[in-house]
């Protein structure tokens, strides 16, 4: 394994995004040397601030189950597309990450992992109404009216 004192830890990140009706793309790009070592990720979730429903498929990268090993999958893995996905037991990549499975973003070449989150007009309208009910502000009212009008 190649890691240095500056990158051995497990880091957490959280980002705010706004979904739209239709296809929403979630993408992770790997960059760096094509040496089979690189950044790994796990536990990807997309949840609303107003409910805990996770919209990500296979965000823990448990499918396929590789046990204590790793595998390459041409075309991606369940829920994710990639030219050549690499899934492995997390401890293989970083001993500070003792449990679960991860994807390596640069695999043996730089990869783009993509998941399409489809939000139907009906679901989008329901989500806006739910937010309106919870926070009830004018901005949500305007967005709801626009969404209903466009539907």
N, C-alpha and C positions, 0 to 999 in steps of 0.2 A: 504494500500500500504506500502511496505517496501522499503524505499530508504534512503540513508544517504547523508550527505553533500558532499561526494566524488563522488557520481554517479547520481546526480539529473539533470545535464545538458544534453543538446542535443549535441552530438559530430558528427563531419563529418570526413570521411576518404576517401582517394582516393588511388588506387593502379594501377600500370601498369602491364598488363598481355599481353601475346602473344598468340593469337589464332593459332591453326593449322587446317588443313583440317581434316574433320571427326568430331567425337564427342568431345566436350570440356565440362568439368564438372565445374560448379560453385557450391560450397558447403559452407554452414555455419553450424558450430557445436555449440550447446549450452552445456555449462558445468556449474556445480554448484549444489546447493541443489535442490532436486526435491520438490519444495514448491510452484509452480505456480507463482513465482516471478523471474525475471531475465532480461537479456538484450533483448531489442527489437530493430528491425531494420525496415527501410522503405527507399523508394526512391533508390532502387538498379538499377544501370544503367551500361551498358557495351557499351561504344561508342569509336569510333576510334578518334585518335588525328587529323585525316584528314577529317572526316565528322561527323555529329551529329546523325547518325542513331543508335537508341538504340536496341540492340539485345536481351535484357531481356524481357521475357513475364511476365506480372503482377508484375513488380518490385515495384509498389506502394502498392501492396497487397490489392487492392480495390475489388478483386473478390475472395471470396464472399463478398458482401456488408453487413456488420454487424450493420450498423447504429451507435448507441451509445453503443452497447453491445460488446460481444465477442462470439466466437464459437470455438469448437474443431472439426477438420476434420480428420478422420482416412484416412491414405494414402496420405495426403497432400491437397493442394489447386491448383487451376488452374495455370499451369505453373511450379509448385514446387511439388516434392515428399517429404514426411516425414512420419514417423510412425504415428504421431498424431500432426498435425499442430494446432497452436493456433493463431487466428487472432482476433484483437480487435481494438476498437477505441483508438487512441493513448493517449488521455488524461486520460484514465483509468489506464495506466501504469506510466505515468509521466505528471504532470500538466504543465511542461515546454514545452511539445510537444502538442500544442493545437488542431491541425487539422490532419486529415487523419487516415489511418489505419496502423497497424504494425503487425509483427509477433513476438511472443516471442520465443526466441531460445531454452529455456529449458522447456517451456510449463509446464506440470505437471510431466515431466520426460525429461532427456536430449534428444535432437532431433538433427538430421542432415537434413537440408533442402538442396535439390539438384535440380538443373536445368541443363538440357543437351542443349548445344548450338551447333547445327549441322551446320557445314560449309562445303558445297560441294566443290569438287575440282574446279569446274567452278567459284563459288563465290570467293574462295580463290585466284585463279589466277587473277580474276578481281580486287580484293582488292590490291594485290601486284602490278598490273599494275597501279592502281590509285596512290599508294604511290610512285612508281617509277616516275610517271609523276610529282608529286609534289616536291619530294626531289632529285630525279635523282642521287643517289649515287651508288657506285660500289657494296656495300653490298646488296642493294635492287636489283640491276641488277643480281647479282649472285643468290639470293634467287628466283627471278622470273624465271631465266633460269632453275634452279633446279626443281621448281614447274611445269613448262611447260614440262620439260623432264620426270618427274615422272607421269604426267597426261597421 
